[in-house]
Amino acid sequence: MNYDVIIVGAGPGGIFSAYELVKEAPHLKVAVFEAGHALEKRRCPIDGDKVKSCISCKTCSIMSGFGGAGAFSDGKYNITNDFGGTLYEYIGKQKTMELLHYVDDINMEYGGEGTKLYTTKGSKFKKECIRHDLHLLDASVRHLGTDINYIVLGNLYNHLKDKVEFFFDTPVKTVAIIDGGYEVQCSDANYTCKQCIISVGRVGSKWMENVCKELEIPTKSNRVDIGVRVELPADVFSHLTDELYESKIVYRTSKYGDKVRTFCMNPKGAVVNENTNGIITANGHSYEDPALQTENTNFALLVSKKFSEPFKDSNGYGESIARLSNMLGGGVIVQRFGDLIRGQRSTEKRMEEAFITPTLQATPGDLSLVLPKRILDGIVEMIYALDKIAPGTANDDTLLYGVEVKFYNMEVEVDDKLESLHKGLYIIGDGSGITHSLSHASASGVYVARSISKML
Ligand SMILES: Cc1cc2nc3c(=O)[nH]c(=O)nc-3n(C[C@H](O)[C@H](O)[C@H](O)COP(=O)(O)OP(=O)(O)OC[C@H]3O[C@@H](n4cnc5c(N)ncnc54)[C@H](O)[C@@H]3O)c2cc1C
């Protein structure tokens, strides 16, 4: 065997697997294969000047490379079982919380020290929310910020680079079962190992699907979350974001009984494009450094869609809606809330008249031509509900970027060790469909590394 352990994917799941293997079993020979670039080479070509929108690079530097989809993220590490994944269903709530705290400790040791840990514990906003039928979920959230998150990743890489073999710009084509282990097949060469950890994230969802088909690993289709990214003056939400940073608020619509929730709140942040398999959707992030902050706050409003038999392709449904916005807008569409309510599209002129400066250059348009009525109605209803706890949310100039889609990987069948039916083949992080966040993906990496080091 070339290696004791091969890790596919250098996102948080892969990095924390490598970290824990090095710590717990330094004698093991470990390699990490990553489709994207090394951290310092990751650069999105959009500069707002020469390159204004996504040019669909061969590997997207926002989604791929050392640090995975998390590298330029806001670096919000949520410490909770209430959202971010269902790891607790496999390993228990207490173990999950213990691992989430452990990941936080490592982030602090590698450059995150001094960053703020926010918590909803004892917050007056819980009561305020419930008065308006809004439900604030419990969590602690460590906000590293895009800048500190990058420093932590750099420090982790420096710690690992001489102890683990990294192969960047090396997408793994397939994983094959061989006698006593696995063969990881790349375009130039094949590499063998005793144990294999797959942590390919959302960007690797199609690849993961193929591997599961080839290795006959059962999967089940998952949900898709569809909605918009809201951007408004930071002052509108500052009373909430100053105390909680991120507030996860859930609302049940009176019209359809659907749940709409806030997601990924970025105080004084920026809205960005996200490219998943060539489909451009909206996302957001913010910096810890005040010099890099903006005057706006952004967050997503998402409606979860789960389909029953015979329809299985929930991601395909989300993709089709995102493609529609890409078809009409050439990428992400932006619309003022007032224009949406009056049933008119936003135009360049109307955008110029707005009192808010958008942080993402998107095409002014009409989201009602893109989003299904039921989803759009839910979003509008929630905006009016949020206006009661954060007056100004339902202002004419509140910007809605569409669409934002959270694609969930299909859930891969694994046991309580996160091991597939093939012994020694572990599937973790967002690629497994079990986690949907930095903290939970990282925790799943620590978890499998510990059981592998005990075994080898
Ligand atoms: C803009 C943005 C902001 C975000 N902000 C937050 C946030 O603040 N908080 C939060 O909790 N979450 C956030 N997220 C989500 C978070 O980044 C993910 O949940 C997390 O990165 C998942 O980690 P992972 O290791 O499972 O997968 P990923 O981070 O997606 O990493 C997977 C890696 O595997 C590689 N790969 C895929 N296929 C192959 C292959 N065949 N061969 C080799 N390598 C392969 C990919 O290139 C990628 O680098 C954000 C995401 C984005 C895009």
The ligand as an SDF file (V2000), in Angstrom:
LIG
                    3D

 53 58  0  0  0  0  0  0  0  0999 V2000
  -19.4740   31.5480    0.3190 C   0  0  0  0  0  0  0  0  0  0  0  0
  -19.7510   30.5070    1.3760 C   0  0  0  0  0  0  0  0  0  0  0  0
  -19.9110   30.8950    2.7120 C   0  0  0  0  0  0  0  0  0  0  0  0
  -20.1310   29.9430    3.7030 C   0  0  0  0  0  0  0  0  0  0  0  0
  -20.2090   30.3450    5.0100 N   0  0  0  0  0  0  0  0  0  0  0  0
  -20.3420   29.4400    5.9940 C   0  0  0  0  0  0  0  0  0  0  0  0
  -20.2950   29.8230    7.3680 C   0  0  0  0  0  0  0  0  0  0  0  0
  -20.0680   30.9940    7.7150 O   0  0  0  0  0  0  0  0  0  0  0  0
  -20.4990   28.8670    8.3230 N   0  0  0  0  0  0  0  0  0  0  0  0
  -20.7200   27.5460    8.0020 C   0  0  0  0  0  0  0  0  0  0  0  0
  -20.8840   26.7280    8.9040 O   0  0  0  0  0  0  0  0  0  0  0  0
  -20.7170   27.1470    6.7080 N   0  0  0  0  0  0  0  0  0  0  0  0
  -20.5250   28.0550    5.7050 C   0  0  0  0  0  0  0  0  0  0  0  0
  -20.5030   27.6340    4.3830 N   0  0  0  0  0  0  0  0  0  0  0  0
  -20.6310   26.1720    4.1260 C   0  0  0  0  0  0  0  0  0  0  0  0
  -19.2920   25.4860    4.4720 C   0  0  0  0  0  0  0  0  0  0  0  0
  -18.2710   26.0810    3.7180 O   0  0  0  0  0  0  0  0  0  0  0  0
  -19.3960   23.9930    4.2100 C   0  0  0  0  0  0  0  0  0  0  0  0
  -20.4390   23.4700    4.9910 O   0  0  0  0  0  0  0  0  0  0  0  0
  -18.0740   23.2640    4.5740 C   0  0  0  0  0  0  0  0  0  0  0  0
  -17.0000   23.8100    3.8680 O   0  0  0  0  0  0  0  0  0  0  0  0
  -18.1840   21.7670    4.2830 C   0  0  0  0  0  0  0  0  0  0  0  0
  -16.9410   21.1590    4.4940 O   0  0  0  0  0  0  0  0  0  0  0  0
  -16.5300   19.8100    3.7250 P   0  0  0  0  0  0  0  0  0  0  0  0
  -15.1360   19.5170    4.1110 O   0  0  0  0  0  0  0  0  0  0  0  0
  -17.5680   18.7980    3.9460 O   0  0  0  0  0  0  0  0  0  0  0  0
  -16.6240   20.1670    2.1640 O   0  0  0  0  0  0  0  0  0  0  0  0
  -15.9600   21.3090    1.3000 P   0  0  0  0  0  0  0  0  0  0  0  0
  -15.5590   22.4570    2.1370 O   0  0  0  0  0  0  0  0  0  0  0  0
  -16.8930   21.5700    0.1810 O   0  0  0  0  0  0  0  0  0  0  0  0
  -14.6230   20.6450    0.7400 O   0  0  0  0  0  0  0  0  0  0  0  0
  -14.6320   19.6010   -0.1650 C   0  0  0  0  0  0  0  0  0  0  0  0
  -13.3360   19.6170   -0.9640 C   0  0  0  0  0  0  0  0  0  0  0  0
  -13.2650   18.4230   -1.7270 O   0  0  0  0  0  0  0  0  0  0  0  0
  -12.7200   18.7240   -2.9930 C   0  0  0  0  0  0  0  0  0  0  0  0
  -13.1510   17.6970   -3.9610 N   0  0  0  0  0  0  0  0  0  0  0  0
  -14.4090   17.4820   -4.4410 C   0  0  0  0  0  0  0  0  0  0  0  0
  -14.4140   16.4360   -5.2880 N   0  0  0  0  0  0  0  0  0  0  0  0
  -13.1370   15.9950   -5.3460 C   0  0  0  0  0  0  0  0  0  0  0  0
  -12.4950   14.9330   -6.0640 C   0  0  0  0  0  0  0  0  0  0  0  0
  -13.1640   14.1240   -6.8850 N   0  0  0  0  0  0  0  0  0  0  0  0
  -11.1550   14.7780   -5.9040 N   0  0  0  0  0  0  0  0  0  0  0  0
  -10.4330   15.5820   -5.0740 C   0  0  0  0  0  0  0  0  0  0  0  0
  -10.9990   16.6000   -4.3770 N   0  0  0  0  0  0  0  0  0  0  0  0
  -12.3300   16.7920   -4.5050 C   0  0  0  0  0  0  0  0  0  0  0  0
  -13.2640   20.0940   -3.3310 C   0  0  0  0  0  0  0  0  0  0  0  0
  -12.4490   20.7320   -4.2840 O   0  0  0  0  0  0  0  0  0  0  0  0
  -13.2700   20.7910   -1.9670 C   0  0  0  0  0  0  0  0  0  0  0  0
  -12.1010   21.5380   -1.7550 O   0  0  0  0  0  0  0  0  0  0  0  0
  -20.2570   28.5610    3.3610 C   0  0  0  0  0  0  0  0  0  0  0  0
  -20.1220   28.1620    2.0260 C   0  0  0  0  0  0  0  0  0  0  0  0
  -19.8590   29.1070    1.0320 C   0  0  0  0  0  0  0  0  0  0  0  0
  -19.6940   28.6530   -0.3840 C   0  0  0  0  0  0  0  0  0  0  0  0
  1  2  1  0
  2  3  1  0
  2 52  2  0
  3  4  2  0
  4  5  1  0
  4 50  1  0
  5  6  2  0
  6  7  1  0
  6 13  1  0
  7  8  2  0
  7  9  1  0
  9 10  1  0
 10 11  2  0
 10 12  1  0
 12 13  2  0
 13 14  1  0
 14 15  1  0
 14 50  1  0
 15 16  1  0
 16 17  1  0
 16 18  1  0
 18 19  1  0
 18 20  1  0
 20 21  1  0
 20 22  1  0
 22 23  1  0
 23 24  1  0
 24 25  2  0
 24 26  1  0
 24 27  1  0
 27 28  1  0
 28 29  2  0
 28 30  1  0
 28 31  1  0
 31 32  1  0
 32 33  1  0
 33 34  1  0
 33 48  1  0
 34 35  1  0
 35 36  1  0
 35 46  1  0
 36 37  1  0
 36 45  1  0
 37 38  2  0
 38 39  1  0
 39 40  1  0
 39 45  2  0
 40 41  1  0
 40 42  2  0
 42 43  1  0
 43 44  2  0
 44 45  1  0
 46 47  1  0
 46 48  1  0
 48 49  1  0
 50 51  2  0
 51 52  1  0
 52 53  1  0
M  END
$$$$
